[in-house]
Amino acid sequence: MTFGIPIGGTVADPHVSWIRDVTPGTPEGCQECLQIGSPWVHLRLCLTCGHVGCCDSSPMRHARGHAGVVGHPIVQSFQPGEDWRWCFVDEAFV
């Protein structure tokens, strides 16, 4: 699977310019949850830097925290079989 490559169609979201061809930093799970021993529900991949964080349904919501602190707006689902992307700035699928 290639991460960060646009998934067909034209996207109006201006934050897609932040998308890069990234390598997941911690493909085995959420970076912060792995460090503190916290569970997660689903994983999200930052398409700017490759940070792997947990979703908003997870106790710690590290993907959203990363977006807020670092300012990287778009994540892609890091779940097998899913290929959707989400912009935290616009709160919309891209």
MIBAVEX-32014 format. One record per residue: residue number from 1; residue in three letters; x, y, z of N, C-alpha, C in turn. Coordinates in steps of 0.2 Angstrom, whole numbers, m for minus. Layout:
residues N
{atom NUM ALA {X Y Z} {X Y Z} {X Y Z}}
...
END
This chain:
residues 94
{atom 1 MET {4 m6 0} {0 0 0} {4 6 0}}
{atom 2 THR {3 11 m4} {6 17 m4} {3 23 0}}
{atom 3 PHE {6 26 4} {3 31 8} {4 38 5}}
{atom 4 GLY {m1 43 6} {0 49 4} {m1 51 m4}}
{atom 5 ILE {m2 46 m8} {m4 47 m15} {m11 48 m15}}
{atom 6 PRO {m13 54 m19} {m21 55 m19} {m25 49 m22}}
{atom 7 ILE {m31 49 m19} {m35 43 m21} {m40 45 m26}}
{atom 8 GLY {m38 46 m32} {m43 48 m37} {m47 54 m36}}
{atom 9 GLY {m49 57 m42} {m53 63 m42} {m50 69 m40}}
{atom 10 THR {m53 75 m41} {m51 81 m39} {m53 83 m32}}
{atom 11 VAL {m49 86 m28} {m51 87 m21} {m50 95 m20}}
{atom 12 ALA {m55 98 m17} {m56 105 m16} {m52 107 m10}}
{atom 13 ASP {m51 103 m5} {m48 105 1} {m41 108 0}}
{atom 14 PRO {m39 114 2} {m33 117 1} {m27 113 5}}
{atom 15 HIS {m29 109 10} {m24 106 14} {m21 100 11}}
{atom 16 VAL {m23 98 5} {m20 92 2} {m13 94 0}}
{atom 17 SER {m11 100 m1} {m4 102 m2} {1 100 3}}
{atom 18 TRP {m2 98 9} {2 96 14} {4 88 14}}
{atom 19 ILE {1 85 9} {1 77 8} {8 76 5}}
{atom 20 ARG {12 71 8} {18 69 6} {18 62 5}}
{atom 21 ASP {23 59 2} {24 52 2} {28 50 8}}
{atom 22 VAL {24 47 13} {27 45 19} {28 38 21}}
{atom 23 THR {32 37 26} {33 30 28} {31 30 35}}
{atom 24 PRO {26 25 37} {24 25 44} {30 25 49}}
{atom 25 GLY {30 29 54} {35 29 59} {35 23 64}}
{atom 26 THR {29 21 66} {28 15 70} {22 11 67}}
{atom 27 PRO {24 7 62} {19 3 59} {15 m2 64}}
{atom 28 GLU {18 m3 69} {15 m8 74} {10 m5 78}}
{atom 29 GLY {9 1 78} {4 4 82} {5 12 83}}
{atom 30 CYS {0 15 87} {1 22 89} {7 23 93}}
{atom 31 GLN {11 28 90} {17 30 93} {17 31 101}}
{atom 32 GLU {12 36 103} {12 37 110} {9 32 114}}
{atom 33 CYS {4 28 112} {1 23 115} {6 17 117}}
{atom 34 LEU {10 16 112} {16 11 113} {20 13 118}}
{atom 35 GLN {22 19 119} {26 22 124} {24 22 131}}
{atom 36 ILE {17 23 132} {14 23 138} {10 17 140}}
{atom 37 GLY {9 12 135} {5 6 136} {m2 7 136}}
{atom 38 SER {m4 12 133} {m12 13 132} {m15 9 126}}
{atom 39 PRO {m21 7 127} {m24 4 121} {m27 9 116}}
{atom 40 TRP {m28 6 110} {m31 10 105} {m36 6 101}}
{atom 41 VAL {m41 10 98} {m46 7 94} {m44 6 87}}
{atom 42 HIS {m43 12 83} {m40 12 76} {m34 16 76}}
{atom 43 LEU {m31 16 70} {m25 20 69} {m26 24 63}}
{atom 44 ARG {m22 30 63} {m22 35 58} {m15 37 56}}
{atom 45 LEU {m14 38 50} {m7 40 48} {m7 47 45}}
{atom 46 CYS {m2 51 48} {m1 58 46} {2 58 39}}
{atom 47 LEU {m2 61 35} {1 61 28} {6 67 26}}
{atom 48 THR {8 70 32} {14 75 31} {20 72 33}}
{atom 49 CYS {20 68 39} {26 66 42} {27 58 43}}
{atom 50 GLY {21 55 43} {21 48 44} {20 46 51}}
{atom 51 HIS {18 50 56} {16 49 63} {10 44 63}}
{atom 52 VAL {10 39 67} {5 34 67} {2 36 74}}
{atom 53 GLY {m5 38 74} {m8 40 80} {m15 36 81}}
{atom 54 CYS {m18 36 87} {m24 33 88} {m30 37 86}}
{atom 55 CYS {m36 34 84} {m42 38 82} {m45 42 88}}
{atom 56 ASP {m50 45 86} {m55 49 91} {m59 44 95}}
{atom 57 SER {m60 38 93} {m63 33 97} {m59 30 102}}
{atom 58 SER {m52 31 102} {m47 28 106} {m47 33 113}}
{atom 59 PRO {m45 30 118} {m45 34 124} {m40 41 124}}
{atom 60 MET {m35 40 121} {m30 46 121} {m31 51 114}}
{atom 61 ARG {m34 48 109} {m35 53 103} {m28 56 100}}
{atom 62 HIS {m23 52 100} {m16 55 98} {m16 57 91}}
{atom 63 ALA {m20 55 86} {m19 57 79} {m22 64 79}}
{atom 64 ARG {m27 66 83} {m30 73 83} {m25 77 87}}
{atom 65 GLY {m22 75 92} {m17 79 96} {m11 80 92}}
{atom 66 HIS {m9 76 88} {m3 77 84} {m5 83 79}}
{atom 67 ALA {m11 82 76} {m13 87 71} {m14 94 74}}
{atom 68 GLY {m16 94 80} {m17 101 84} {m10 104 86}}
{atom 69 VAL {m6 100 88} {1 102 91} {6 104 85}}
{atom 70 VAL {6 99 81} {11 100 75} {8 103 69}}
{atom 71 GLY {2 103 69} {m1 107 63} {m2 103 56}}
{atom 72 HIS {m1 97 57} {m2 93 51} {m9 91 50}}
{atom 73 PRO {m12 93 45} {m20 93 44} {m23 86 42}}
{atom 74 ILE {m19 82 38} {m23 77 35} {m20 70 37}}
{atom 75 VAL {m25 65 39} {m23 59 40} {m26 54 36}}
{atom 76 GLN {m24 48 35} {m27 42 31} {m28 37 36}}
{atom 77 SER {m33 33 35} {m34 27 40} {m29 23 39}}
{atom 78 PHE {m26 20 44} {m21 15 44} {m23 8 46}}
{atom 79 GLN {m30 7 44} {m33 1 45} {m33 m3 39}}
{atom 80 PRO {m31 m10 39} {m31 m14 33} {m38 m13 30}}
{atom 81 GLY {m37 m13 23} {m43 m12 19} {m47 m6 18}}
{atom 82 GLU {m44 m1 22} {m47 6 22} {m43 11 19}}
{atom 83 ASP {m45 15 15} {m41 20 11} {m43 27 11}}
{atom 84 TRP {m48 29 16} {m50 36 16} {m46 41 20}}
{atom 85 ARG {m47 47 19} {m42 52 22} {m47 57 25}}
{atom 86 TRP {m44 61 30} {m48 65 34} {m44 72 35}}
{atom 87 CYS {m47 77 35} {m44 84 36} {m46 86 43}}
{atom 88 PHE {m42 87 48} {m44 89 54} {m46 97 54}}
{atom 89 VAL {m43 100 50} {m44 108 50} {m51 109 47}}
{atom 90 ASP {m53 105 42} {m60 106 39} {m65 101 42}}
{atom 91 GLU {m63 97 46} {m67 91 48} {m71 88 43}}
{atom 92 ALA {m67 86 38} {m71 83 32} {m66 78 28}}
{atom 93 PHE {m69 73 25} {m66 68 21} {m63 72 15}}
{atom 94 VAL {m57 70 13} {m54 73 7} {m51 67 2}}
END
